[in-house]
Each structure stands twice: as structure tokens, then as C-alpha cells.
Amino acid sequence: MAVSTAPTSSSGGAATRSRKPWISSFWLKIIMAVTGVIFAAFVLVHMIGNLKVYQGAEAFDSYAHWLREVLYPLLPHEGVLWALRIVLSVSLVAHVWAAVVLSARARKARGPVRRRGLPLRSFAARTMLVTGIVLLAFVIFHILDLTIGAQPAASDSFEAGSAYANLVASFQRPWVAVFYILAMVVLALHVSHGLWTATHDLGATGKRLRAIALAISGIVAIVIMIGNISIPFAVLIGVVK
């Protein structure tokens, strides 16, 4: 007499289907999109503030001091600055975590197959994880250099509170200036593709809207890159000293 194995198979299939990830790829993409927009907005505003270095030491140091006094005494000294740091730190952890999980899922779904011969325009997309790692390393170095003043990242003359002098002393080291410039090129690639992808992940699927988003993401990335690169270059040639 034949014995049916259908119930066992069905049970196994049900068990397989029940093993779903605790967070879907959809929400991981949303997390990456939102945190990516937060970072892009911060980098743009940060770049605009840094351009005050062209107004001289007094203007730049006053700007750095103002950042610590925003809404004081309503909020504690450096209250807004620390709130911003917390938001950025949480966003950074969430962004990196979501990127790693999505990348692992993509590799698992793709298997051993590797696509070749992709067009040049997809270069930024294919290197998002790599550029992200480079930017993470840059952020760590940047904090050690100009925020904490930890050696050997910071210059020998680092002095807490002397924002202008610390920046100039740091970029007077050619290797730091070159590293910063290269990091800004990497940042432009990451931001341009990241913002464009974020508009799609956040629901902007219309053809015209996506075209506008593509243009804006490119413009924002280029503006950030040129603005930031101009500073170490100006220090190296002696315009800012």
C-alpha cells in the first residue's frame, strides 16, 4: 500500500515559508534612504559653514563658538551640538547596519553568478559599499583630527577651541590634504547615487520626478565636493593661512 508523503512536504514547505527575516528589505531600504538624506543634508550645511574659513580666523572661530552656544541658556552648553551628534551617530549605525544586511541578502540571492560588462553609469551603484567603507574611515579620521585632536591624526599644534588654526595646521600636511580631497571625490559618488536611489525608495517613481531627482542629486554632490575640496587646496597654495 502506497503511503502519501504530501503532508510531510506541506509541513516542510510551511516551515520554510515561516522563516522570514525579522525586518524586510523594504524597511531596510527605507532606513538607508532616510539616514542617507540626513547625512547629505548635514554634509551640505557643514560645507557651507566651513566656507567661513575664507573670512579669516575670527569669523571661523566665531562660527565654531556659535555652534556650541545655539539655544543657550534654554538648552545646556553644546546641547544642540550633542543632539546633532547623537542623531548622526544613530543614523550612521543604522545606515551601515542596513547596508551590510542588504548586501548580504543580495549576495545570497545572486549566488555565484556575477554580472559583467555593466555600463559606466552604474559604477557608482556597484561601488556603494566600497565608497561607504572609505567614507566611514574618513569620518573616523576627521573626528580624531579636528574634533578630538588625537595623535597621530591631528597636527602637533592642535589646540582645543582653535578651530581655524587646527584646520590650517592639519591641511598644511600634504598627505592629509590629498586624503581629504580624494575622500570628497568618493563622497560625491556616494551622495549622487545615494540621493537618487533614496528618492525611488521613498516612493518617487514618476519618470519626470526621478529625472529631477537625478539632476538635483548630481548638483548637490558636485557642490559639496567642490566646496570642500577648495579648502585644503586653498591652504596648500597659501590662500588660507
C-alpha positions as CSV (number, residue, x, y, z in Angstrom):
1,M,0.0,0.0,0.0
2,A,1.4,3.4,-1.0
3,V,2.0,5.9,1.7
4,S,1.4,9.6,0.8
5,T,4.2,12.0,1.8
6,A,2.2,15.1,0.9
7,P,1.5,16.2,4.5
8,T,5.2,16.0,5.4
9,S,6.2,18.0,2.3
10,S,3.5,20.6,3.0
11,S,4.6,20.9,6.6
12,G,8.2,21.4,5.5
13,G,7.2,24.0,3.0
14,A,5.2,25.8,5.6
15,A,8.2,25.7,7.9
16,T,10.4,27.1,5.2
17,R,7.9,29.9,4.4
18,S,7.6,30.8,8.1
19,R,11.3,31.5,8.3
20,K,11.1,35.1,7.3
21,P,13.6,37.8,8.2
22,W,12.6,39.9,11.2
23,I,12.9,43.0,9.1
24,S,12.1,43.2,5.4
25,S,14.4,44.5,2.8
26,F,11.8,47.2,2.1
27,W,12.2,48.7,5.5
28,L,16.0,48.3,5.4
29,K,15.9,50.4,2.2
30,I,13.7,53.0,3.9
31,I,16.2,53.2,6.8
32,M,19.1,53.7,4.3
33,A,17.1,56.3,2.4
34,V,16.1,58.4,5.4
35,T,19.5,58.2,7.1
36,G,21.2,58.9,3.8
37,V,19.2,62.1,3.3
38,I,20.1,63.1,6.8
39,F,23.8,62.7,6.1
40,A,23.5,64.5,2.8
41,A,21.8,67.5,4.4
42,F,24.3,67.6,7.2
43,V,27.3,67.4,4.8
44,L,25.9,70.2,2.7
45,V,25.2,72.5,5.7
46,H,28.6,71.6,7.2
47,M,30.3,72.5,3.9
48,I,28.6,75.9,3.8
49,G,29.7,76.6,7.4
50,N,33.3,75.5,6.6
51,L,33.5,78.1,3.8
52,K,33.6,80.7,6.5
53,V,37.3,79.8,6.7
54,Y,37.7,82.2,3.8
55,Q,36.6,85.1,6.0
56,G,39.5,84.6,8.3
57,A,40.3,83.2,11.8
58,E,37.9,85.5,13.7
59,A,34.9,84.6,11.6
60,F,35.6,80.9,11.5
61,D,36.3,80.7,15.2
62,S,33.2,82.7,16.0
63,Y,31.1,80.3,13.9
64,A,32.6,77.3,15.8
65,H,31.8,79.0,19.1
66,W,28.3,79.8,18.0
67,L,27.7,76.1,17.3
68,R,28.3,75.4,20.9
69,E,26.1,78.2,22.1
70,V,23.0,77.6,20.0
71,L,19.8,78.0,22.1
72,Y,21.8,78.6,25.3
73,P,20.7,79.0,28.1
74,L,17.4,77.4,27.0
75,L,19.5,74.3,26.4
76,P,22.8,73.3,28.1
77,H,26.1,74.4,26.6
78,E,26.7,72.4,23.5
79,G,23.2,70.9,23.9
80,V,22.2,71.3,20.2
81,L,25.7,70.1,19.1
82,W,25.4,67.0,21.2
83,A,21.8,66.3,20.0
84,L,23.1,66.6,16.4
85,R,26.0,64.2,17.2
86,I,23.6,61.7,18.7
87,V,21.3,61.8,15.7
88,L,24.2,61.4,13.3
89,S,25.7,58.6,15.3
90,V,22.4,56.7,15.4
91,S,21.9,57.3,11.7
92,L,25.4,56.1,11.0
93,V,24.9,52.9,12.8
94,A,21.5,52.3,11.2
95,H,22.8,53.2,7.8
96,V,25.9,50.8,8.0
97,W,23.8,48.0,9.5
98,A,21.1,48.2,6.8
99,A,23.8,48.4,4.1
100,V,25.5,45.3,5.4
101,V,22.3,43.3,5.8
102,L,21.0,44.2,2.3
103,S,24.4,43.4,0.8
104,A,24.5,40.0,2.4
105,R,20.9,39.3,1.2
106,A,21.8,40.4,-2.3
107,R,24.9,38.1,-2.4
108,K,22.8,35.2,-1.1
109,A,20.1,35.7,-3.7
110,R,22.6,36.2,-6.5
111,G,24.6,33.1,-5.7
112,P,27.9,32.5,-7.6
113,V,26.7,34.5,-10.6
114,R,28.4,37.8,-11.3
115,R,27.2,40.3,-13.8
116,R,29.9,41.7,-16.1
117,G,30.0,44.4,-18.7
118,L,27.8,46.8,-16.9
119,P,27.7,50.4,-18.3
120,L,29.9,53.1,-16.8
121,R,27.0,54.9,-15.4
122,S,26.5,52.0,-12.9
123,F,30.0,52.5,-11.5
124,A,28.7,54.5,-8.5
125,A,26.0,51.9,-7.8
126,R,28.4,49.0,-7.9
127,T,30.9,50.7,-5.6
128,M,28.4,52.0,-3.0
129,L,29.6,49.5,-0.3
130,V,33.3,50.3,-1.1
131,T,32.8,54.0,-1.1
132,G,30.8,53.7,2.1
133,I,33.7,51.9,3.9
134,V,36.1,54.6,2.7
135,L,33.8,57.4,4.0
136,L,33.5,55.6,7.3
137,A,37.2,55.5,7.6
138,F,37.4,59.2,6.7
139,V,34.8,60.2,9.2
140,I,36.7,58.4,12.0
141,F,40.0,60.2,10.9
142,H,38.2,63.5,10.6
143,I,36.9,63.3,14.1
144,L,40.2,62.3,15.5
145,D,41.9,65.1,13.6
146,L,39.8,68.2,14.0
147,T,37.3,67.3,16.9
148,I,39.3,65.3,19.4
149,G,42.8,66.2,18.4
150,A,44.2,62.7,18.8
151,Q,47.6,61.9,17.6
152,P,48.8,60.9,15.0
153,A,45.7,62.0,13.1
154,A,45.8,65.6,14.5
155,S,48.6,68.0,13.9
156,D,51.2,68.6,16.6
157,S,49.9,72.1,17.2
158,F,46.3,71.1,17.8
159,E,44.7,73.2,20.5
160,A,41.1,72.7,21.7
161,G,38.9,75.6,20.7
162,S,41.2,77.0,18.0
163,A,39.1,75.8,15.0
164,Y,40.8,77.9,12.3
165,A,44.3,77.2,13.4
166,N,43.7,73.5,13.8
167,L,42.1,73.3,10.3
168,V,45.0,75.2,8.7
169,A,47.7,73.2,10.5
170,S,46.0,69.9,9.5
171,F,45.8,70.8,5.8
172,Q,49.3,72.1,5.7
173,R,50.3,68.5,5.8
174,P,50.1,67.4,2.1
175,W,49.1,63.8,2.8
176,V,46.1,64.9,4.9
177,A,45.1,67.4,2.2
178,V,45.3,64.8,-0.5
179,F,43.4,62.3,1.6
180,Y,40.7,64.8,2.2
181,I,40.4,65.7,-1.5
182,L,40.2,62.1,-2.5
183,A,37.6,61.4,0.2
184,M,35.5,64.3,-1.2
185,V,35.5,62.7,-4.7
186,V,34.4,59.4,-3.1
187,L,31.7,61.3,-1.2
188,A,30.4,62.9,-4.4
189,L,30.0,59.4,-6.0
190,H,28.3,58.1,-2.9
191,V,26.0,61.1,-2.4
192,S,25.0,61.4,-6.0
193,H,23.8,57.8,-6.3
194,G,22.6,57.6,-2.8
195,L,20.2,60.6,-3.1
196,W,18.9,59.4,-6.4
197,T,18.2,55.9,-5.0
198,A,16.6,57.4,-1.9
199,T,14.0,59.2,-4.0
200,H,12.9,56.0,-5.5
201,D,12.9,54.1,-2.2
202,L,10.8,56.8,-0.6
203,G,8.2,56.5,-3.4
204,A,9.2,58.9,-6.1
205,T,8.7,56.6,-9.1
206,G,7.4,59.1,-11.7
207,K,9.6,59.5,-14.7
208,R,9.8,63.3,-14.6
209,L,10.2,63.3,-10.8
210,R,13.1,60.8,-11.0
211,A,14.8,62.9,-13.7
212,I,14.6,65.9,-11.4
213,A,15.9,63.9,-8.5
214,L,18.8,62.7,-10.7
215,A,19.7,66.2,-11.6
216,I,19.4,67.5,-8.0
217,S,21.5,64.6,-6.6
218,G,24.2,65.3,-9.1
219,I,24.2,69.1,-8.4
220,V,24.3,68.6,-4.6
221,A,27.1,66.1,-4.8
222,I,29.2,68.4,-7.1
223,V,28.6,71.5,-4.9
224,I,29.6,69.6,-1.8
225,M,32.7,68.2,-3.5
226,I,33.9,71.5,-5.0
227,G,33.2,73.4,-1.8
228,N,35.0,71.0,0.5
229,I,38.0,70.4,-1.9
230,S,38.6,74.1,-2.2
231,I,39.5,74.4,1.4
232,P,42.6,72.1,1.6
233,F,43.6,73.3,-1.8
234,A,43.5,76.9,-0.6
235,V,45.6,76.0,2.4
236,L,48.2,74.2,0.3
237,I,48.7,77.2,-2.1
238,G,48.7,79.7,0.8
239,V,45.4,81.5,0.1
240,V,44.2,80.4,3.6
241,K,46.9,80.5,6.2
